[in-house]
Each structure stands twice: as structure tokens, then as C-alpha cells.
Amino acid sequence: MEREQVTSDELIGRTFTIIECTDPSWVNQKGLIIDETKNTFLIEIQNKQKRIAKNTATFAFDYHGKKTIVKGSRLMYRSEERIKKTR
């Protein structure tokens, strides 16, 4: 149930940890989502802005005090479309 709620909520401003990724250098990176497109997140990691493709990673969000894991492929919508589709 928690996973469904985080996918239908606003993600900009949320902190995350990348727990799996096709590029191993991204694994265990922690940061903040500062913008979102259909296919990517613009994130801030260690005071640097970077862009990551959603479908290449699995993200762990702290959502209402619980660690919630979501595959990036489940987030492959524009934020306004994702919020409408998953409600």
C-alpha cells in the first residue's frame, strides 16, 4: 500500500537513495529530487546537480517514516500524469 501512495504523490523535494542502478557508480548515492520530467529526475547530490534516467534505477524514499522502494520504471510519467494515473 505504501508503494502505491508514494508513486501518486509529489516527488520533487523528497530525499532518496539509489539502491540499484545499471551504472554501479550511482548505487548508494543519496540526494534530493529538484525537478522531474517524464523520463528523468534532476537531482542534487553532494551540492551538484545531476540528471538520472528513471528507468535505470531503483529508488528508496523515506515516506511517512518508512523506507519505501520503487523501481524507476514505475515512475515513468510526467509528475502531473503520474499523480492522476495512480489515484
N, C-alpha and C positions, 0 to 999 in steps of 0.2 A: 504493500500500500504506500509506503513512504516513497518508493522509487517513482510511482505514478505522480505523486504530488510534486516532487522536485522537477520533473520534466514539464509540468504545466505551470511552473512558477517562473518569475523573472530571475535570470541568472547573472545579469550584469550587477556587479558589486559583490558577488559571492566569492569566497575563497575556495580553493580546490587543491587537490593533489592528484598528479597523474600517476596512476598505478600500473598501467600497461600502455605501451606505445610501439608502433612499428619502428621508430627511431629510439634505440635504447638510451640515448643521451637525455631524453625527456623524462624517463621514469624517475619517480620520486621528487620531481620538481613541484614546488608549491608556489601558488601565486593568487592573483586577483583577476577576475574577468572584468575588463573595462569596456568592451564592445563586442558585438556579435553580428555575424552575417549568416546567411543560410548554411554555408559550409565551413566557416572558421570562427574561432574566438580570437579577439585581440586581448592579450593577457599581459600582466605586469609581473615579472619575476626578477627579483633582486634589483629593483629600480630600473629595469629595462623593459621596453615594450616589445613583445614578440607576437607573431601570429602562428596559430596551430590549427591544422585541419581537424575538424571534429571527428571524422570517421577513422582517424589514425590512432585514437587514444581512448582509454577508459579512465573516467574521472571519478574521484571520491569527493563528495561535497559534505560539509558539516551542515546538516539540515535539521533544524529544531533540536539540536543537541545530539543527533545521531549521525553516524557515518553512513552516507548513502552512496552506493556505487552505481554509476550509469555509463553504459557504453556510448561513446560519442555518436555512433550511427543512429541512436535513438533520439538525438538532438538535432538531426539534420533538417531543420526548418528555420525560417526566419523567426525571430523571437515572437512576433505577433501571431504568426501562423501556428507555431508550436503551442502557444498558450490556448488558442481557440480549438485546435485539433484534439488535444489531450483532455479537455474538460468533458 
